[in-house]
């Protein structure tokens, strides 16, 4: 994954976060989401098959994939988030994402696309990419 953000700043990649247990993954992801503001730059949680790119309000992120993900989902990491997603089969324009109704799952890149563009206008969201559903 190549991640391009609007301004130059540091970044953090946390590996081994998903770990095969829901309670550990949940705890790690929300801990990382909570410290997102202090990082200042891109924050990514990853393991062998899954990646979650954290995004906060007023962020625009472009992602180019060297390996095409099988699944792309937008996950609200705050109670509600507003986001725009381009480059996928089912694009979203200033869509409201709620934790109580997480409907923006199981998307795919558009045919021929090698990346996507994401913008968050409110709340916190994660761009989840799964590179091998059969391995999970």
N, CA, C and O atoms as CSV, one atom per row, in Angstrom:
chain,resi,resn,atom,element,x,y,z
A,1,UNK,N,N,0.855,-1.187,0.000
A,1,UNK,CA,C,0.000,0.000,0.000
A,1,UNK,C,C,0.882,1.225,0.000
A,1,UNK,O,O,1.840,1.307,0.769
A,2,UNK,N,N,0.572,2.166,-0.845
A,2,UNK,CA,C,1.221,3.461,-0.836
A,2,UNK,C,C,0.171,4.465,-0.390
A,2,UNK,O,O,-0.888,4.567,-1.009
A,3,UNK,N,N,0.449,5.200,0.663
A,3,UNK,CA,C,-0.503,6.124,1.251
A,3,UNK,C,C,0.011,7.538,1.092
A,3,UNK,O,O,1.137,7.846,1.484
A,4,UNK,N,N,-0.811,8.396,0.518
A,4,UNK,CA,C,-0.413,9.781,0.331
A,4,UNK,C,C,-1.373,10.661,1.116
A,4,UNK,O,O,-2.589,10.584,0.936
A,5,UNK,N,N,-0.826,11.485,1.976
A,5,UNK,CA,C,-1.626,12.396,2.778
A,5,UNK,C,C,-1.337,13.816,2.314
A,5,UNK,O,O,-0.340,14.064,1.635
A,6,UNK,N,N,-2.203,14.738,2.678
A,6,UNK,CA,C,-2.072,16.106,2.198
A,6,UNK,C,C,-0.796,16.805,2.653
A,6,UNK,O,O,-0.194,17.545,1.875
A,7,UNK,N,N,-0.375,16.587,3.892
A,7,UNK,CA,C,0.799,17.297,4.370
A,7,UNK,C,C,1.830,16.306,4.881
A,7,UNK,O,O,1.495,15.184,5.260
A,8,UNK,N,N,3.094,16.732,4.888
A,8,UNK,CA,C,4.158,15.872,5.381
A,8,UNK,C,C,4.114,15.807,6.896
A,8,UNK,O,O,4.017,16.836,7.565
A,9,UNK,N,N,4.185,14.603,7.433
A,9,UNK,CA,C,4.215,14.409,8.875
A,9,UNK,C,C,4.643,12.982,9.152
A,9,UNK,O,O,4.779,12.179,8.229
A,10,UNK,N,N,4.854,12.665,10.415
A,10,UNK,CA,C,5.247,11.319,10.790
A,10,UNK,C,C,4.108,10.338,10.586
A,10,UNK,O,O,2.981,10.733,10.288
A,11,UNK,N,N,4.409,9.056,10.748
A,11,UNK,CA,C,3.384,8.035,10.608
A,11,UNK,C,C,3.683,6.900,11.571
A,11,UNK,O,O,4.789,6.798,12.102
A,12,UNK,N,N,2.690,6.046,11.791
A,12,UNK,CA,C,2.850,4.892,12.655
A,12,UNK,C,C,2.160,3.704,12.007
A,12,UNK,O,O,0.997,3.790,11.614
A,13,UNK,N,N,2.886,2.589,11.898
A,13,UNK,CA,C,2.313,1.340,11.428
A,13,UNK,C,C,2.395,0.365,12.594
A,13,UNK,O,O,3.485,0.032,13.059
A,14,UNK,N,N,1.233,-0.093,13.065
A,14,UNK,CA,C,1.161,-1.072,14.149
A,14,UNK,C,C,0.892,-2.434,13.525
A,14,UNK,O,O,-0.106,-2.609,12.826
A,15,UNK,N,N,1.768,-3.391,13.771
A,15,UNK,CA,C,1.607,-4.720,13.169
A,15,UNK,C,C,1.148,-5.731,14.218
A,15,UNK,O,O,1.326,-5.522,15.418
A,16,UNK,N,N,0.557,-6.823,13.751
A,16,UNK,CA,C,0.088,-7.869,14.640
A,16,UNK,C,C,-1.117,-7.480,15.471
A,16,UNK,O,O,-1.402,-8.118,16.484
A,17,UNK,N,N,-1.827,-6.443,15.059
A,17,UNK,CA,C,-2.929,-5.892,15.847
A,17,UNK,C,C,-4.145,-6.811,15.862
A,17,UNK,O,O,-4.825,-6.901,16.885
A,18,UNK,N,N,-4.434,-7.486,14.776
A,18,UNK,CA,C,-5.680,-8.244,14.685
A,18,UNK,C,C,-5.589,-9.555,15.470
A,18,UNK,O,O,-6.554,-9.933,16.134
A,19,UNK,N,N,-4.474,-10.244,15.412
A,19,UNK,CA,C,-4.139,-11.344,16.281
A,19,UNK,C,C,-5.073,-12.533,16.393
A,19,UNK,O,O,-4.798,-13.430,17.190
A,20,UNK,N,N,-6.146,-12.589,15.651
A,20,UNK,CA,C,-6.999,-13.759,15.674
A,20,UNK,C,C,-8.050,-13.792,16.773
A,20,UNK,O,O,-8.889,-14.693,16.779
A,21,UNK,N,N,-8.035,-12.849,17.698
A,21,UNK,CA,C,-9.052,-12.801,18.751
A,21,UNK,C,C,-9.765,-11.461,18.701
A,21,UNK,O,O,-9.124,-10.410,18.687
A,22,UNK,N,N,-11.080,-11.497,18.674
A,22,UNK,CA,C,-11.890,-10.283,18.579
A,22,UNK,C,C,-11.633,-9.331,19.740
A,22,UNK,O,O,-11.526,-8.125,19.520
A,23,UNK,N,N,-11.531,-9.834,20.974
A,23,UNK,CA,C,-11.334,-8.939,22.113
A,23,UNK,C,C,-10.014,-8.185,22.024
A,23,UNK,O,O,-9.958,-7.003,22.365
A,24,UNK,N,N,-8.953,-8.844,21.574
A,24,UNK,CA,C,-7.659,-8.171,21.424
A,24,UNK,C,C,-7.698,-7.158,20.281
A,24,UNK,O,O,-7.202,-6.039,20.415
A,25,UNK,N,N,-8.286,-7.556,19.164
A,25,UNK,CA,C,-8.390,-6.641,18.022
A,25,UNK,C,C,-9.215,-5.416,18.389
A,25,UNK,O,O,-8.814,-4.292,18.087
A,26,UNK,N,N,-10.355,-5.613,19.032
A,26,UNK,CA,C,-11.232,-4.513,19.437
A,26,UNK,C,C,-10.473,-3.543,20.347
A,26,UNK,O,O,-10.487,-2.333,20.123
A,27,UNK,N,N,-9.821,-4.076,21.362
A,27,UNK,CA,C,-9.077,-3.250,22.303
A,27,UNK,C,C,-7.957,-2.470,21.608
A,27,UNK,O,O,-7.805,-1.268,21.824
A,28,UNK,N,N,-7.190,-3.150,20.791
A,28,UNK,CA,C,-6.070,-2.496,20.103
A,28,UNK,C,C,-6.553,-1.418,19.140
A,28,UNK,O,O,-5.982,-0.328,19.097
A,29,UNK,N,N,-7.600,-1.710,18.367
A,29,UNK,CA,C,-8.080,-0.742,17.374
A,29,UNK,C,C,-8.648,0.510,18.028
A,29,UNK,O,O,-8.399,1.620,17.557
A,30,UNK,N,N,-9.400,0.349,19.097
A,30,UNK,CA,C,-9.955,1.539,19.748
A,30,UNK,C,C,-8.906,2.295,20.551
A,30,UNK,O,O,-9.025,3.508,20.720
A,31,UNK,N,N,-7.885,1.611,21.049
A,31,UNK,CA,C,-6.766,2.306,21.690
A,31,UNK,C,C,-6.032,3.156,20.657
A,31,UNK,O,O,-5.738,4.326,20.901
A,32,UNK,N,N,-5.738,2.556,19.494
A,32,UNK,CA,C,-5.067,3.308,18.427
A,32,UNK,C,C,-5.936,4.462,17.933
A,32,UNK,O,O,-5.432,5.558,17.689
A,33,UNK,N,N,-7.231,4.221,17.787
A,33,UNK,CA,C,-8.142,5.276,17.335
A,33,UNK,C,C,-8.134,6.450,18.310
A,33,UNK,O,O,-8.166,7.608,17.895
A,34,UNK,N,N,-8.093,6.146,19.601
A,34,UNK,CA,C,-8.087,7.201,20.611
A,34,UNK,C,C,-6.825,8.030,20.616
A,34,UNK,O,O,-6.870,9.214,20.951
A,35,UNK,N,N,-5.693,7.437,20.250
A,35,UNK,CA,C,-4.439,8.202,20.236
A,35,UNK,C,C,-4.137,8.781,18.868
A,35,UNK,O,O,-3.074,9.371,18.669
A,36,UNK,N,N,-5.041,8.627,17.931
A,36,UNK,CA,C,-4.845,9.073,16.546
A,36,UNK,C,C,-4.443,10.536,16.444
A,36,UNK,O,O,-3.549,10.870,15.666
A,37,UNK,N,N,-5.078,11.415,17.207
A,37,UNK,CA,C,-4.789,12.851,17.124
A,37,UNK,C,C,-3.345,13.168,17.482
A,37,UNK,O,O,-2.740,14.047,16.868
A,38,UNK,N,N,-2.777,12.468,18.467
A,38,UNK,CA,C,-1.413,12.776,18.892
A,38,UNK,C,C,-0.357,12.273,17.912
A,38,UNK,O,O,0.789,12.719,17.967
A,39,UNK,N,N,-0.717,11.356,17.021
A,39,UNK,CA,C,0.236,10.834,16.038
A,39,UNK,C,C,0.595,11.920,15.024
A,39,UNK,O,O,1.769,12.110,14.708
A,40,UNK,N,N,-0.416,12.633,14.513
A,40,UNK,CA,C,-0.185,13.710,13.567
A,40,UNK,C,C,-0.139,13.283,12.113
A,40,UNK,O,O,-0.450,14.082,11.229
A,41,UNK,N,N,0.234,12.066,11.849
A,41,UNK,CA,C,0.323,11.576,10.480
A,41,UNK,C,C,-0.490,10.312,10.325
A,41,UNK,O,O,-1.300,9.977,11.190
A,42,UNK,N,N,-0.278,9.609,9.228
A,42,UNK,CA,C,-1.040,8.382,8.975
A,42,UNK,C,C,-0.816,7.341,10.070
A,42,UNK,O,O,0.294,7.176,10.577
A,43,UNK,N,N,-1.876,6.655,10.414
A,43,UNK,CA,C,-1.840,5.573,11.383
A,43,UNK,C,C,-2.453,4.351,10.716
A,43,UNK,O,O,-3.587,4.394,10.240
A,44,UNK,N,N,-1.696,3.265,10.685
A,44,UNK,CA,C,-2.132,2.054,10.004
A,44,UNK,C,C,-1.939,0.865,10.928
A,44,UNK,O,O,-0.880,0.703,11.536
A,45,UNK,N,N,-2.970,0.033,11.029
A,45,UNK,CA,C,-2.863,-1.242,11.740
A,45,UNK,C,C,-2.865,-2.324,10.663
A,45,UNK,O,O,-3.680,-2.287,9.741
A,46,UNK,N,N,-1.949,-3.289,10.782
A,46,UNK,CA,C,-1.833,-4.281,9.711
A,46,UNK,C,C,-1.360,-5.620,10.243
A,46,UNK,O,O,-0.677,-5.710,11.263
A,47,UNK,N,N,-1.743,-6.645,9.523
A,47,UNK,CA,C,-1.145,-7.961,9.698
A,47,UNK,C,C,-0.981,-8.559,8.306
A,47,UNK,O,O,-0.989,-7.827,7.316
A,48,UNK,N,N,-0.836,-9.853,8.216
A,48,UNK,CA,C,-0.542,-10.485,6.935
A,48,UNK,C,C,-1.653,-10.305,5.904
A,48,UNK,O,O,-1.365,-10.183,4.714
A,49,UNK,N,N,-2.927,-10.286,6.336
A,49,UNK,CA,C,-4.046,-10.266,5.400
A,49,UNK,C,C,-4.953,-9.047,5.523
A,49,UNK,O,O,-5.773,-8.804,4.637
A,50,UNK,N,N,-4.827,-8.282,6.592
A,50,UNK,CA,C,-5.752,-7.180,6.842
A,50,UNK,C,C,-4.991,-5.894,7.140
A,50,UNK,O,O,-3.901,-5.909,7.711
A,51,UNK,N,N,-5.598,-4.782,6.738
A,51,UNK,CA,C,-5.046,-3.458,7.006
A,51,UNK,C,C,-6.187,-2.522,7.360
A,51,UNK,O,O,-7.253,-2.578,6.747
A,52,UNK,N,N,-5.971,-1.663,8.343
A,52,UNK,CA,C,-6.934,-0.627,8.683
A,52,UNK,C,C,-6.197,0.694,8.711
A,52,UNK,O,O,-5.250,0.872,9.477
A,53,UNK,N,N,-6.638,1.627,7.869
A,53,UNK,CA,C,-6.061,2.965,7.817
A,53,UNK,C,C,-7.013,3.879,8.582
A,53,UNK,O,O,-8.189,3.985,8.235
A,54,UNK,N,N,-6.512,4.533,9.613
A,54,UNK,CA,C,-7.325,5.412,10.444
A,54,UNK,C,C,-7.401,6.796,9.814
A,54,UNK,O,O,-6.405,7.312,9.306
A,55,UNK,N,N,-8.580,7.388,9.849
A,55,UNK,CA,C,-8.759,8.743,9.302
A,55,UNK,C,C,-9.655,9.537,10.237
A,55,UNK,O,O,-10.628,9.016,10.782
A,56,UNK,N,N,-9.316,10.787,10.409
A,56,UNK,CA,C,-10.102,11.676,11.257
A,56,UNK,C,C,-10.714,12.797,10.450
A,56,UNK,O,O,-10.502,12.908,9.242
A,57,UNK,N,N,-11.468,13.616,11.132
A,57,UNK,CA,C,-12.181,14.733,10.517
A,57,UNK,C,C,-11.216,15.618,9.733
A,57,UNK,O,O,-10.096,15.888,10.169
A,58,UNK,N,N,-11.673,16.053,8.586
A,58,UNK,CA,C,-10.949,16.972,7.693
A,58,UNK,C,C,-9.685,16.355,7.092
A,58,UNK,O,O,-8.765,17.082,6.717
A,59,UNK,N,N,-9.629,15.037,6.999
A,59,UNK,CA,C,-8.491,14.384,6.360
A,59,UNK,C,C,-8.870,13.877,4.981
A,59,UNK,O,O,-9.968,13.365,4.764
A,60,UNK,N,N,-7.937,14.033,4.056
A,60,UNK,CA,C,-8.077,13.456,2.718
A,60,UNK,C,C,-6.905,12.513,2.522
A,60,UNK,O,O,-5.748,12.879,2.728
A,61,UNK,N,N,-7.228,11.291,2.119
A,61,UNK,CA,C,-6.200,10.265,1.967
A,61,UNK,C,C,-6.366,9.598,0.599
A,61,UNK,O,O,-7.473,9.244,0.194
A,62,UNK,N,N,-5.247,9.436,-0.096
A,62,UNK,CA,C,-5.215,8.667,-1.343
A,62,UNK,C,C,-4.407,7.410,-1.090
A,62,UNK,O,O,-3.330,7.469,-0.497
A,63,UNK,N,N,-4.921,6.271,-1.536
A,63,UNK,CA,C,-4.254,4.990,-1.337
A,63,UNK,C,C,-4.055,4.331,-2.699
A,63,UNK,O,O,-4.995,4.225,-3.487
A,64,UNK,N,N,-2.840,3.894,-2.968
A,64,UNK,CA,C,-2.567,3.114,-4.171
A,64,UNK,C,C,-2.121,1.733,-3.721
A,64,UNK,O,O,-1.240,1.606,-2.872
A,65,UNK,N,N,-2.723,0.709,-4.285
A,65,UNK,CA,C,-2.441,-0.664,-3.884
A,65,UNK,C,C,-1.475,-1.319,-4.859
A,65,UNK,O,O,-1.642,-1.222,-6.075
A,66,UNK,N,N,-0.470,-1.982,-4.320
A,66,UNK,CA,C,0.420,-2.797,-5.138
A,66,UNK,C,C,-0.186,-4.181,-5.331
A,66,UNK,O,O,0.065,-4.846,-6.336
A,67,UNK,N,N,-0.991,-4.610,-4.352
A,67,UNK,CA,C,-1.770,-5.841,-4.461
A,67,UNK,C,C,-3.224,-5.443,-4.211
A,67,UNK,O,O,-3.530,-4.770,-3.227
A,68,UNK,N,N,-4.102,-5.858,-5.095
A,68,UNK,CA,C,-5.507,-5.469,-5.020
A,68,UNK,C,C,-6.204,-6.167,-3.847
A,68,UNK,O,O,-6.155,-7.393,-3.746
A,69,UNK,N,N,-6.854,-5.402,-2.957
A,69,UNK,CA,C,-7.590,-6.041,-1.867
A,69,UNK,C,C,-8.849,-6.726,-2.383
A,69,UNK,O,O,-9.450,-6.288,-3.364
A,70,UNK,N,N,-9.238,-7.799,-1.715
A,70,UNK,CA,C,-10.476,-8.488,-2.082
A,70,UNK,C,C,-11.693,-7.748,-1.539
A,70,UNK,O,O,-12.763,-7.776,-2.146
A,71,UNK,N,N,-11.530,-7.090,-0.401
A,71,UNK,CA,C,-12.633,-6.389,0.258
A,71,UNK,C,C,-12.145,-5.053,0.793
A,71,UNK,O,O,-11.034,-4.943,1.313
A,72,UNK,N,N,-13.001,-4.032,0.656
A,72,UNK,CA,C,-12.754,-2.722,1.252
A,72,UNK,C,C,-14.017,-2.331,2.006
A,72,UNK,O,O,-15.114,-2.355,1.448
A,73,UNK,N,N,-13.861,-1.971,3.273
A,73,UNK,CA,C,-15.000,-1.540,4.076
A,73,UNK,C,C,-14.652,-0.237,4.779
A,73,UNK,O,O,-13.494,-0.002,5.121
A,74,UNK,N,N,-15.644,0.600,4.991
A,74,UNK,CA,C,-15.489,1.806,5.809
A,74,UNK,C,C,-16.117,1.523,7.158
A,74,UNK,O,O,-17.284,1.141,7.241
A,75,UNK,N,N,-15.345,1.710,8.213
A,75,UNK,CA,C,-15.817,1.412,9.550
A,75,UNK,C,C,-15.835,2.685,10.393
A,75,UNK,O,O,-14.798,3.332,10.537
A,76,UNK,N,N,-16.981,3.058,10.953
A,76,UNK,CA,C,-17.019,4.224,11.833
A,76,UNK,C,C,-16.318,3.900,13.145
A,76,UNK,O,O,-16.679,2.932,13.814
A,77,UNK,N,N,-15.324,4.694,13.519
A,77,UNK,CA,C,-14.580,4.482,14.753
A,77,UNK,C,C,-15.013,5.448,15.840
A,77,UNK,O,O,-14.526,5.381,16.968
A,78,UNK,N,N,-15.923,6.341,15.504
A,78,UNK,CA,C,-16.614,7.174,16.487
A,78,UNK,C,C,-18.097,6.838,16.320
A,78,UNK,O,O,-18.463,6.123,15.388
A,79,UNK,N,N,-18.943,7.337,17.198
A,79,UNK,CA,C,-20.361,6.959,17.112
A,79,UNK,C,C,-20.948,7.272,15.746
A,79,UNK,O,O,-21.835,6.562,15.273
A,80,UNK,N,N,-20.462,8.325,15.112
A,80,UNK,CA,C,-20.893,8.675,13.752
A,80,UNK,C,C,-19.725,9.352,13.032
A,80,UNK,O,O,-18.881,9.996,13.654
A,81,UNK,N,N,-19.700,9.194,11.729
A,81,UNK,CA,C,-18.682,9.830,10.893
A,81,UNK,C,C,-19.301,10.150,9.543
A,81,UNK,O,O,-20.232,9.472,9.107
A,82,UNK,N,N,-18.793,11.172,8.885
A,82,UNK,CA,C,-19.209,11.499,7.518
A,82,UNK,C,C,-17.998,11.311,6.630
A,82,UNK,O,O,-16.888,11.723,6.966
A,83,UNK,N,N,-18.237,10.670,5.472
A,83,UNK,CA,C,-17.097,10.354,4.621
A,83,UNK,C,C,-17.483,10.308,3.153
A,83,UNK,O,O,-18.644,10.112,2.794
A,84,UNK,N,N,-16.469,10.494,2.316
A,84,UNK,CA,C,-16.587,10.353,0.871
A,84,UNK,C,C,-15.554,9.325,0.439
A,84,UNK,O,O,-14.413,9.343,0.901
A,85,UNK,N,N,-15.963,8.429,-0.450
A,85,UNK,CA,C,-15.083,7.378,-0.946
A,85,UNK,C,C,-15.208,7.321,-2.459
A,85,UNK,O,O,-16.317,7.219,-2.984
A,86,UNK,N,N,-14.091,7.386,-3.167
A,86,UNK,CA,C,-14.071,7.294,-4.627
A,86,UNK,C,C,-13.073,6.219,-5.037
A,86,UNK,O,O,-12.092,5.965,-4.337
A,87,UNK,N,N,-13.336,5.586,-6.189
A,87,UNK,CA,C,-12.457,4.558,-6.717
A,87,UNK,C,C,-12.952,3.149,-6.458
A,87,UNK,O,O,-12.307,2.177,-6.851
A,88,UNK,N,N,-14.092,3.038,-5.801
A,88,UNK,CA,C,-14.677,1.730,-5.493
A,88,UNK,C,C,-15.966,1.544,-6.284
A,88,UNK,O,O,-16.529,2.505,-6.807
A,89,UNK,N,N,-16.425,0.302,-6.366
A,89,UNK,CA,C,-17.674,0.009,-7.088
A,89,UNK,C,C,-18.841,0.807,-6.525
A,89,UNK,O,O,-19.642,1.366,-7.273
A,90,UNK,N,N,-18.930,0.854,-5.206
A,90,UNK,CA,C,-20.021,1.594,-4.562
A,90,UNK,C,C,-19.407,2.794,-3.870
A,90,UNK,O,O,-18.926,2.708,-2.740
A,91,UNK,N,N,-19.437,3.925,-4.581
A,91,UNK,CA,C,-18.847,5.143,-4.048
A,91,UNK,C,C,-19.790,5.778,-3.035
A,91,UNK,O,O,-20.985,5.484,-3.001
A,92,UNK,N,N,-19.239,6.633,-2.233
A,92,UNK,CA,C,-20.000,7.289,-1.174
A,92,UNK,C,C,-19.673,8.764,-1.219
A,92,UNK,O,O,-18.503,9.138,-1.292
A,93,UNK,N,N,-20.686,9.607,-1.175
A,93,UNK,CA,C,-20.465,11.048,-1.178
A,93,UNK,C,C,-21.079,11.639,0.084
A,93,UNK,O,O,-22.300,11.685,0.232
A,94,UNK,N,N,-20.222,12.086,0.982
A,94,UNK,CA,C,-20.624,12.679,2.256
A,94,UNK,C,C,-21.651,11.792,2.972
A,94,UNK,O,O,-22.653,12.276,3.500
A,95,UNK,N,N,-21.377,10.492,2.977
A,95,UNK,CA,C,-22.284,9.530,3.602
A,95,UNK,C,C,-22.133,9.507,5.109
A,95,UNK,O,O,-21.040,9.701,5.641
A,96,UNK,N,N,-23.228,9.270,5.782
A,96,UNK,CA,C,-23.236,9.177,7.235
A,96,UNK,C,C,-22.993,7.720,7.630
A,96,UNK,O,O,-23.765,6.831,7.271
A,97,UNK,N,N,-21.925,7.494,8.364
A,97,UNK,CA,C,-21.583,6.170,8.869
A,97,UNK,C,C,-21.870,6.150,10.364
A,97,UNK,O,O,-21.392,7.011,11.103
A,98,UNK,N,N,-22.637,5.185,10.805
A,98,UNK,CA,C,-22.959,5.063,12.235
A,98,UNK,C,C,-22.508,3.701,12.746
A,98,UNK,O,O,-22.623,2.693,12.049
A,99,UNK,N,N,-21.994,3.686,13.973
A,99,UNK,CA,C,-21.621,2.408,14.571
A,99,UNK,C,C,-22.843,1.518,14.750
A,99,UNK,O,O,-22.730,0.293,14.694
A,100,UNK,N,N,-24.004,2.117,14.962
A,100,UNK,CA,C,-25.223,1.328,15.179
A,100,UNK,C,C,-25.763,0.716,13.887
A,100,UNK,O,O,-26.627,-0.160,13.928
A,101,UNK,N,N,-25.255,1.175,12.741
A,101,UNK,CA,C,-25.684,0.622,11.450
A,101,UNK,C,C,-24.525,0.695,10.452
A,101,UNK,O,O,-24.531,1.534,9.551
A,102,UNK,N,N,-23.541,-0.179,10.611
A,102,UNK,CA,C,-22.353,-0.132,9.749
A,102,UNK,C,C,-22.609,-0.789,8.393
A,102,UNK,O,O,-22.351,-1.978,8.209
A,103,UNK,N,N,-23.114,-0.007,7.458
A,103,UNK,CA,C,-23.548,-0.538,6.157
A,103,UNK,C,C,-22.478,-0.472,5.063
A,103,UNK,O,O,-22.673,-1.065,4.002
A,104,UNK,N,N,-21.376,0.213,5.273
A,104,UNK,CA,C,-20.392,0.449,4.202
A,104,UNK,C,C,-19.320,-0.636,4.189
A,104,UNK,O,O,-18.127,-0.341,4.254
A,105,UNK,N,N,-19.755,-1.895,4.104
A,105,UNK,CA,C,-18.826,-3.020,4.148
A,105,UNK,C,C,-18.859,-3.805,2.836
A,105,UNK,O,O,-19.785,-3.680,2.036
A,106,UNK,N,N,-17.818,-4.618,2.643
A,106,UNK,CA,C,-17.718,-5.537,1.501
A,106,UNK,C,C,-17.745,-4.844,0.151
A,106,UNK,O,O,-18.397,-5.316,-0.780
A,107,UNK,N,N,-17.045,-3.733,0.040
A,107,UNK,CA,C,-16.909,-3.021,-1.220
A,107,UNK,C,C,-15.717,-3.604,-1.983
A,107,UNK,O,O,-14.971,-4.426,-1.450
A,108,UNK,N,N,-15.549,-3.178,-3.209
A,108,UNK,CA,C,-14.440,-3.614,-4.062
A,108,UNK,C,C,-13.918,-2.398,-4.834
A,108,UNK,O,O,-14.634,-1.412,-5.011
A,109,UNK,N,N,-12.674,-2.479,-5.287
A,109,UNK,CA,C,-12.161,-1.445,-6.182
A,109,UNK,C,C,-12.926,-1.514,-7.497
A,109,UNK,O,O,-13.396,-2.579,-7.898
A,110,UNK,N,N,-13.044,-0.378,-8.160
A,110,UNK,CA,C,-13.616,-0.364,-9.506
A,110,UNK,C,C,-12.730,-1.187,-10.420
A,110,UNK,O,O,-11.524,-1.284,-10.196
A,111,UNK,N,N,-13.313,-1.775,-11.441
A,111,UNK,CA,C,-12.533,-2.523,-12.422
A,111,UNK,C,C,-11.448,-1.622,-12.999
A,111,UNK,O,O,-11.725,-0.497,-13.415
A,112,UNK,N,N,-10.235,-2.109,-13.024
A,112,UNK,CA,C,-9.121,-1.355,-13.576
A,112,UNK,C,C,-8.480,-0.361,-12.625
A,112,UNK,O,O,-7.417,0.176,-12.936
A,113,UNK,N,N,-9.086,-0.099,-11.481
A,113,UNK,CA,C,-8.540,0.874,-10.524
A,113,UNK,C,C,-7.439,0.227,-9.691
A,113,UNK,O,O,-7.498,-0.965,-9.386
A,114,UNK,N,N,-6.435,1.023,-9.325
A,114,UNK,CA,C,-5.389,0.504,-8.447
A,114,UNK,C,C,-5.347,1.264,-7.125
A,114,UNK,O,O,-4.415,1.101,-6.336
A,115,UNK,N,N,-6.361,2.096,-6.888
A,115,UNK,CA,C,-6.377,2.859,-5.653
A,115,UNK,C,C,-7.718,3.498,-5.379
A,115,UNK,O,O,-8.672,3.345,-6.142
A,116,UNK,N,N,-7.769,4.219,-4.272
A,116,UNK,CA,C,-8.993,4.898,-3.872
A,116,UNK,C,C,-8.647,6.230,-3.233
A,116,UNK,O,O,-7.507,6.474,-2.839
A,117,UNK,N,N,-9.654,7.086,-3.137
A,117,UNK,CA,C,-9.533,8.367,-2.450
A,117,UNK,C,C,-10.600,8.417,-1.366
A,117,UNK,O,O,-11.748,8.030,-1.586
A,118,UNK,N,N,-10.208,8.894,-0.204
A,118,UNK,CA,C,-11.097,8.931,0.948
A,118,UNK,C,C,-10.998,10.299,1.598
A,118,UNK,O,O,-9.910,10.867,1.696
A,119,UNK,N,N,-12.123,10.826,2.040
A,119,UNK,CA,C,-12.137,12.085,2.793
A,119,UNK,C,C,-13.137,11.954,3.928
A,119,UNK,O,O,-14.277,11.539,3.720
A,120,UNK,N,N,-12.704,12.310,5.123
A,120,UNK,CA,C,-13.595,12.332,6.285
A,120,UNK,C,C,-13.927,13.785,6.587
A,120,UNK,O,O,-13.035,14.629,6.666
A,121,UNK,N,N,-15.199,14.071,6.754
A,121,UNK,CA,C,-15.605,15.442,7.070
A,121,UNK,C,C,-16.081,15.588,8.503
A,121,UNK,O,O,-16.205,16.707,9.002
A,122,UNK,N,N,-16.353,14.463,9.180
A,122,UNK,CA,C,-16.762,14.492,10.589
A,122,UNK,C,C,-16.463,13.146,11.215
A,122,UNK,O,O,-16.532,12.117,10.543
A,123,UNK,N,N,-16.135,13.141,12.486
A,123,UNK,CA,C,-15.897,11.904,13.208
A,123,UNK,C,C,-14.626,11.202,12.786
A,123,UNK,O,O,-13.774,11.779,12.110
A,124,UNK,N,N,-14.507,9.938,13.196
A,124,UNK,CA,C,-13.348,9.115,12.864
A,124,UNK,C,C,-13.822,7.862,12.141
A,124,UNK,O,O,-14.851,7.280,12.485
A,125,UNK,N,N,-13.062,7.461,11.144
A,125,UNK,CA,C,-13.416,6.261,10.369
A,125,UNK,C,C,-12.155,5.492,10.027
A,125,UNK,O,O,-11.047,6.025,10.074
A,126,UNK,N,N,-12.345,4.239,9.683
A,126,UNK,CA,C,-11.238,3.408,9.255
A,126,UNK,C,C,-11.516,2.830,7.881
A,126,UNK,O,O,-12.640,2.427,7.581
A,127,UNK,N,N,-10.492,2.791,7.054
A,127,UNK,CA,C,-10.585,2.144,5.746
A,127,UNK,C,C,-9.987,0.749,5.936
A,127,UNK,O,O,-8.776,0.595,6.089
A,128,UNK,N,N,-10.842,-0.244,5.924
A,128,UNK,CA,C,-10.427,-1.628,6.159
A,128,UNK,C,C,-10.226,-2.315,4.818
A,128,UNK,O,O,-11.084,-2.241,3.938
A,129,UNK,N,N,-9.085,-2.984,4.666
A,129,UNK,CA,C,-8.778,-3.723,3.448
A,129,UNK,C,C,-8.393,-5.143,3.827
A,129,UNK,O,O,-7.542,-5.361,4.689
A,130,UNK,N,N,-9.026,-6.099,3.175
A,130,UNK,CA,C,-8.718,-7.514,3.370
A,130,UNK,C,C,-8.138,-8.044,2.070
A,130,UNK,O,O,-8.753,-7.929,1.010
A,131,UNK,N,N,-6.949,-8.625,2.160
A,131,UNK,CA,C,-6.244,-9.058,0.959
A,131,UNK,C,C,-6.424,-10.529,0.640
A,131,UNK,O,O,-5.996,-10.985,-0.420
A,132,UNK,N,N,-7.055,-11.288,1.542
A,132,UNK,CA,C,-7.324,-12.693,1.263
A,132,UNK,C,C,-8.410,-13.192,2.201
A,132,UNK,O,O,-8.128,-13.620,3.320
A,133,UNK,N,N,-9.657,-13.134,1.738
A,133,UNK,CA,C,-10.767,-13.596,2.565
A,133,UNK,C,C,-10.649,-15.073,2.872
A,133,UNK,O,O,-11.039,-15.504,3.958
A,134,UNK,N,N,-10.128,-15.854,1.960
A,134,UNK,CA,C,-10.041,-17.288,2.162
A,134,UNK,C,C,-9.060,-17.661,3.275
A,134,UNK,O,O,-9.142,-18.755,3.833
A,135,UNK,N,N,-8.136,-16.756,3.598
A,135,UNK,CA,C,-7.152,-17.042,4.640
A,135,UNK,C,C,-7.696,-16.758,6.038
A,135,UNK,O,O,-7.107,-17.190,7.029
A,136,UNK,N,N,-8.811,-16.038,6.125
A,136,UNK,CA,C,-9.339,-15.655,7.440
A,136,UNK,C,C,-10.220,-16.731,8.020
A,136,UNK,O,O,-10.746,-16.571,9.121
